[in-house]
Amino acid sequence: MIRFVFRLAATAAALLACGLAYGQDIDPDILKAQAGTYLVAPEDGRTGCRMTLETDMAIGGYSVSGQDACAKPLPALAEASSWNFDGNGGLILIDPTRKVIARFVENEGSPMKTEDGKLFLLSAAPDGVDHLPTVNSLAGPWTMQRPDGERLCGVTLGSNVGTDGNAPLSLSGDCAANVAKLKLAVWHIEGFGLTLMGGDGSSLSFDMRADGNFDKSKQEGGKPLSLVRR
Protein backbone atom coordinates (compact mmCIF):
# COMPACT_ATOMS: atom_id res chain seq x y z
CA MET A 1 0.00 0.00 0.00
CA ILE A 2 1.31 3.41 -0.96
CA ARG A 3 0.44 6.50 1.00
CA PHE A 4 1.89 9.85 2.03
CA VAL A 5 5.45 9.54 3.32
CA PHE A 6 5.52 10.48 7.00
CA ARG A 7 8.89 12.00 7.82
CA LEU A 8 8.24 11.78 11.54
CA ALA A 9 8.36 8.00 11.70
CA ALA A 10 11.45 7.79 9.51
CA THR A 11 13.30 10.40 11.54
CA ALA A 12 12.29 8.77 14.80
CA ALA A 13 13.74 5.48 13.58
CA ALA A 14 16.97 7.23 12.69
CA LEU A 15 17.17 8.73 16.16
CA LEU A 16 16.71 5.39 17.82
CA ALA A 17 19.35 3.83 15.60
CA CYS A 18 21.77 6.57 16.64
CA GLY A 19 20.96 6.07 20.31
CA LEU A 20 20.00 9.71 20.77
CA ALA A 21 18.09 10.74 23.85
CA TYR A 22 16.16 13.85 24.83
CA GLY A 23 18.60 16.59 25.78
CA GLN A 24 21.52 15.32 23.69
CA ASP A 25 22.90 17.01 20.61
CA ILE A 26 20.96 16.15 17.46
CA ASP A 27 22.69 15.47 14.17
CA PRO A 28 22.08 18.57 11.98
CA ASP A 29 20.93 16.40 9.05
CA ILE A 30 18.33 14.66 11.21
CA LEU A 31 17.17 17.99 12.59
CA LYS A 32 16.88 19.48 9.11
CA ALA A 33 14.96 16.44 7.84
CA GLN A 34 12.44 16.78 10.66
CA ALA A 35 11.91 20.52 10.36
CA GLY A 36 9.03 21.76 8.26
CA THR A 37 5.37 22.74 8.32
CA TYR A 38 2.93 20.20 9.71
CA LEU A 39 -0.80 19.92 10.11
CA VAL A 40 -1.97 18.96 13.59
CA ALA A 41 -5.58 17.80 13.35
CA PRO A 42 -8.12 15.81 15.38
CA GLU A 43 -8.65 12.25 14.17
CA ASP A 44 -12.40 12.76 14.05
CA GLY A 45 -12.18 15.22 11.14
CA ARG A 46 -12.59 18.48 13.05
CA THR A 47 -10.53 21.50 12.01
CA GLY A 48 -6.84 21.47 12.90
CA CYS A 49 -3.99 23.94 12.45
CA ARG A 50 -0.55 24.18 10.89
CA MET A 51 2.69 25.02 12.63
CA THR A 52 6.30 25.04 11.53
CA LEU A 53 9.04 23.16 13.37
CA GLU A 54 12.25 25.14 12.92
CA THR A 55 15.92 24.40 13.49
CA ASP A 56 16.86 27.42 15.63
CA MET A 57 17.53 26.77 19.30
CA ALA A 58 14.81 27.72 21.81
CA ILE A 59 14.04 27.05 25.47
CA GLY A 60 13.64 23.30 25.81
CA GLY A 61 14.55 22.47 22.24
CA TYR A 62 14.01 24.11 18.86
CA SER A 63 11.78 26.98 17.81
CA VAL A 64 8.20 26.79 16.57
CA SER A 65 6.30 29.31 14.44
CA GLY A 66 2.73 29.64 13.24
CA GLN A 67 1.27 28.20 16.43
CA ASP A 68 -1.02 31.22 16.81
CA ALA A 69 -3.17 29.60 14.12
CA CYS A 70 -4.06 26.95 16.70
CA ALA A 71 -5.65 29.45 19.11
CA LYS A 72 -9.20 28.71 17.99
CA PRO A 73 -9.23 25.07 16.80
CA LEU A 74 -6.67 23.63 19.26
CA PRO A 75 -5.99 26.31 21.89
CA ALA A 76 -3.68 24.18 24.04
CA LEU A 77 -1.22 23.90 21.17
CA ALA A 78 -1.12 27.66 20.68
CA GLU A 79 1.02 27.71 23.82
CA ALA A 80 3.83 25.78 22.12
CA SER A 81 7.11 27.68 22.09
CA SER A 82 9.50 24.88 21.13
CA TRP A 83 9.70 21.26 20.05
CA ASN A 84 12.14 18.41 20.56
CA PHE A 85 12.67 14.69 20.14
CA ASP A 86 11.85 12.71 23.27
CA GLY A 87 14.57 10.06 22.84
CA ASN A 88 12.03 7.23 22.54
CA GLY A 89 11.08 7.66 18.91
CA GLY A 90 8.57 10.41 19.61
CA LEU A 91 8.27 14.17 19.33
CA ILE A 92 7.18 16.69 21.95
CA LEU A 93 5.78 20.23 21.93
CA ILE A 94 6.85 22.39 24.88
CA ASP A 95 5.50 25.61 26.41
CA PRO A 96 7.66 28.53 27.68
CA THR A 97 7.90 26.92 31.15
CA ARG A 98 9.36 23.73 29.60
CA LYS A 99 6.12 21.85 30.23
CA VAL A 100 5.33 19.19 27.63
CA ILE A 101 1.92 20.06 26.20
CA ALA A 102 1.76 17.31 23.56
CA ARG A 103 3.67 14.10 22.99
CA PHE A 104 3.43 12.37 19.63
CA VAL A 105 4.40 8.70 19.38
CA GLU A 106 4.89 6.26 16.53
CA ASN A 107 1.69 4.70 15.22
CA GLU A 108 2.70 1.57 13.26
CA GLY A 109 3.83 3.41 10.15
CA SER A 110 0.87 5.79 10.16
CA PRO A 111 0.97 9.48 11.16
CA MET A 112 2.41 9.99 14.63
CA LYS A 113 -0.32 10.22 17.21
CA THR A 114 -0.71 11.77 20.63
CA GLU A 115 -0.72 9.31 23.48
CA ASP A 116 -4.33 10.05 24.37
CA GLY A 117 -5.32 9.12 20.82
CA LYS A 118 -7.08 12.38 19.97
CA LEU A 119 -4.67 14.03 17.52
CA PHE A 120 -2.44 13.23 14.59
CA LEU A 121 0.75 15.07 13.74
CA LEU A 122 1.07 14.79 9.98
CA SER A 123 4.22 15.24 7.94
CA ALA A 124 2.39 16.72 4.98
CA ALA A 125 -1.05 17.94 3.98
CA PRO A 126 -2.39 19.31 0.71
CA ASP A 127 -2.37 23.10 0.56
CA GLY A 128 -5.60 24.55 1.83
CA VAL A 129 -6.60 21.43 3.77
CA ASP A 130 -7.11 21.93 7.51
CA HIS A 131 -8.67 18.63 8.59
CA LEU A 132 -8.27 14.88 8.18
CA PRO A 133 -10.63 12.87 5.98
CA THR A 134 -12.79 10.40 7.87
CA VAL A 135 -14.71 7.30 6.86
CA ASN A 136 -18.03 9.09 7.30
CA SER A 137 -16.93 12.11 5.26
CA LEU A 138 -15.75 9.93 2.36
CA ALA A 139 -18.53 7.33 2.35
CA GLY A 140 -20.75 7.48 -0.71
CA PRO A 141 -20.50 7.35 -4.52
CA TRP A 142 -17.30 8.12 -6.42
CA THR A 143 -16.13 7.81 -10.02
CA MET A 144 -12.80 6.25 -10.93
CA GLN A 145 -11.59 8.06 -14.04
CA ARG A 146 -8.65 9.22 -16.12
CA PRO A 147 -7.51 12.86 -15.91
CA ASP A 148 -9.29 13.59 -19.19
CA GLY A 149 -12.59 12.46 -17.65
CA GLU A 150 -12.74 8.97 -19.20
CA ARG A 151 -14.88 6.95 -16.78
CA LEU A 152 -13.49 3.55 -15.73
CA CYS A 153 -15.75 2.54 -12.87
CA GLY A 154 -18.26 3.67 -10.31
CA VAL A 155 -17.15 3.11 -6.71
CA THR A 156 -19.36 3.33 -3.64
CA LEU A 157 -17.49 3.54 -0.34
CA GLY A 158 -19.32 2.09 2.63
CA SER A 159 -19.15 3.47 6.17
CA ASN A 160 -19.31 0.37 8.36
CA VAL A 161 -15.75 -0.19 9.59
CA GLY A 162 -14.94 -3.75 10.60
CA THR A 163 -12.66 -4.96 13.38
CA ASP A 164 -9.80 -5.01 10.88
CA GLY A 165 -10.16 -1.27 10.28
CA ASN A 166 -11.53 -1.71 6.75
CA ALA A 167 -14.92 -0.65 5.39
CA PRO A 168 -16.73 -2.32 2.47
CA LEU A 169 -16.94 -0.91 -1.05
CA SER A 170 -18.90 -1.87 -4.13
CA LEU A 171 -18.16 -1.42 -7.83
CA SER A 172 -20.61 -0.66 -10.61
CA GLY A 173 -21.37 -3.40 -13.12
CA ASP A 174 -19.77 -1.56 -16.02
CA CYS A 175 -16.19 -1.26 -14.75
CA ALA A 176 -13.31 -1.42 -17.23
CA ALA A 177 -11.74 -4.87 -17.34
CA ASN A 178 -8.44 -3.73 -15.78
CA VAL A 179 -10.36 -2.43 -12.74
CA ALA A 180 -12.85 -5.29 -12.47
CA LYS A 181 -10.06 -7.88 -12.37
CA LEU A 182 -8.76 -6.37 -9.12
CA LYS A 183 -11.95 -7.49 -7.35
CA LEU A 184 -11.79 -4.53 -4.98
CA ALA A 185 -13.94 -5.11 -1.91
CA VAL A 186 -12.78 -2.99 1.04
CA TRP A 187 -11.09 0.34 1.70
CA HIS A 188 -9.40 2.26 4.49
CA ILE A 189 -7.79 5.64 5.27
CA GLU A 190 -4.32 6.37 6.59
CA GLY A 191 -3.79 10.09 7.07
CA PHE A 192 -4.50 11.64 3.65
CA GLY A 193 -4.12 8.34 1.84
CA LEU A 194 -7.00 6.13 0.72
CA THR A 195 -6.43 2.49 -0.27
CA LEU A 196 -8.87 0.21 -2.09
CA MET A 197 -8.15 -3.51 -1.61
CA GLY A 198 -9.18 -6.85 -3.06
CA GLY A 199 -9.37 -10.17 -1.29
CA ASP A 200 -6.44 -11.60 -3.26
CA GLY A 201 -3.99 -8.91 -2.11
CA SER A 202 -4.57 -6.49 -4.99
CA SER A 203 -4.82 -2.82 -4.10
CA LEU A 204 -4.94 0.73 -5.43
CA SER A 205 -3.66 3.61 -3.31
CA PHE A 206 -4.63 7.26 -3.71
CA ASP A 207 -3.49 10.57 -2.22
CA MET A 208 -5.91 13.35 -1.34
CA ARG A 209 -5.95 16.58 -3.35
CA ALA A 210 -6.76 20.04 -2.05
CA ASP A 211 -10.26 19.82 -3.57
CA GLY A 212 -11.06 16.66 -1.58
CA ASN A 213 -10.78 14.26 -4.52
CA PHE A 214 -7.94 11.73 -4.88
CA ASP A 215 -5.19 10.93 -7.38
CA LYS A 216 -3.51 7.55 -7.65
CA SER A 217 -0.28 7.52 -5.69
CA LYS A 218 2.70 8.13 -7.94
CA GLN A 219 4.50 5.16 -6.40
CA GLU A 220 1.83 2.88 -7.87
CA GLY A 221 3.14 3.49 -11.39
CA GLY A 222 1.05 3.07 -14.52
CA LYS A 223 -1.36 5.56 -16.02
CA PRO A 224 -2.76 8.43 -13.94
CA LEU A 225 -6.05 7.67 -12.24
CA SER A 226 -8.39 9.69 -10.03
CA LEU A 227 -11.28 9.15 -7.65
CA VAL A 228 -13.79 11.98 -8.03
CA ARG A 229 -16.81 12.40 -5.80
CA ARG A 230 -20.17 12.14 -7.58
MIKOL-815303 format. One record per residue (C-alpha): x, z, y. Coordinates in steps of 0.2 Angstrom, whole numbers, plus 5000, padded with zeros to 4 digits. Layout:
! MIKOL-815303
XZY...
This chain:
! MIKOL-815303
500050005000500749955017500250055033500950105049502750175048502850355052504450395060504150585059504250595040505750485039506750585052506150745044506950685027508550635036508650815044508450895027509750785019510950835033510551025030510051045049509051195054508151245069509351295083510851185077511551035085510550875081511350715077511050605093510550455082509250565073508650635090508450465097507550395082506250535084506050525103504550415109502750425114501550495101499650515100499050685095497250675089495950775079495750715061493850705064493950565076493750655092494750605107496650645107498050625120499750545121501350635125503250585125504550675116506150655126508050675122508450785137508850975134507451095139507051275135506851295117507351115112507050945121505950895135504150835134503250725147501450665148500650825141499550845156498450715148498050845135497250965147495450905144495450845125496750965118497051095132498251205121499451065119499451035138500551195139501951115129503651105138504751065124504951005106506151035092506351015073505951165064507351145050506051135036505550955038504350985052504150975071503651105083502951105101503451245112502751325128503851385143504051565135504751485119503151515109502751385096501051315100500951185087501851155070501750985062502250975044502450835031500850765023501450665008501950515017500450515029500550565047501250735050499850865051499651035059499651175047497851225050497351045046496551005062497750885070498850735066500450695075500550505074502150405076501250255084499550205090498850045097498850035116497250095123496750195107496450385110495750435093495950415074494750305064493650395052492650345036491050365045491550265061492150125050490750125037489649965037489749775037491449685041491949505039493649455031494249305040495749195046496249205064495449045068493749125062493649045045492649165035493349215018492149365013490949485018491449665016490349825017491349985018490350135010490450315017490350425002492150484999492550534981493750674975495150544975494950514994494250344991492550274997491650124988491549954995490549794991490949614993489749474997489349344983490149204992491949264994493349144993494149134976495849214981494849364988493649384974495049384961495649544968494049634963494149754977493049904974493650054985494550085002495350225011496150265028497850335032498150355050497850185058497950095042496550045031496849995012495649905001495949924982495449854966495349944949496849844942498049894955497749754968497649794986497549735004498249835018497749815036498349895053497049935067497049835083496649905100494949825099494549925083494649775071496049765059497449635055498249625038499949725038501449605041502249685026500949615014501649435017500549275015499349205028498649305042497049395038495849505048494449625046493149605060491649715062489949625061
